[in-house]
Amino acid sequence: MSHRLVLLASLVLSAGCGGAASTTGTTGTTGTDYSTRASAIAALSGSVSSGGALYKSTASPTCASCHLADGSGQPPTTPGLIEPAANDTDEELATAILKGGDAMKSYASSLSDQQVADLIAYLRSAFAQ
Ligand code: HEC
């Protein structure tokens, strides 16, 4: 019994360390290395309903205005999200959202880690069939 408590305590302690590391990851907005933050986002559990509301928002971040509600995109300028939602890792999707590219702005400063995780959960649920 006491053995179990010690084990539990050390698990809680190491979880605490992980939490501190991901907090550091959220502060970078202009850096080009999003790997720490992308891993922190990948470790979160996203909400499909919150992500769907964000994706379809017409105020901000307006993802669907470019990638369309069904995720088909507007090739060749705006990629569809069906293939990435099915094949990319959480880290790759998080990095794409944080970084932006071409017409897509960087969402590193306007979205929280949890919001990016919610968006990824939605992309998987809605488009990765
Ligand atoms: C102004 C139009 C626009 C908006 C708004 C926009 N995107 Fe994009 N998105 C793009 C373009 C253009 C690219 C291609 C970027 C590149 O090639 O570097 C892209 C790329 C991506 C990719 C990578 C696709 C791949 O092929 O790997 C993902 C994932 C993505 N966007 C998700 C989102 C999400 C989620 C939002 C909302 C938070 C969003 N985008 C908002 C235009 C947009």
Boltz pocket constraint, residues with backbone or C-beta under 6 A from the ligand:
constraints:
  - pocket:
      binder: B
      contacts: [[A, 54], [A, 55], [A, 61], [A, 62], [A, 63], [A, 64], [A, 65], [A, 66], [A, 67], [A, 77], [A, 78], [A, 79], [A, 80], [A, 81], [A, 84], [A, 88], [A, 92], [A, 93], [A, 96], [A, 97], [A, 100], [A, 101], [A, 102], [A, 103], [A, 104], [A, 105], [A, 107], [A, 119]]
      max_distance: 6.0
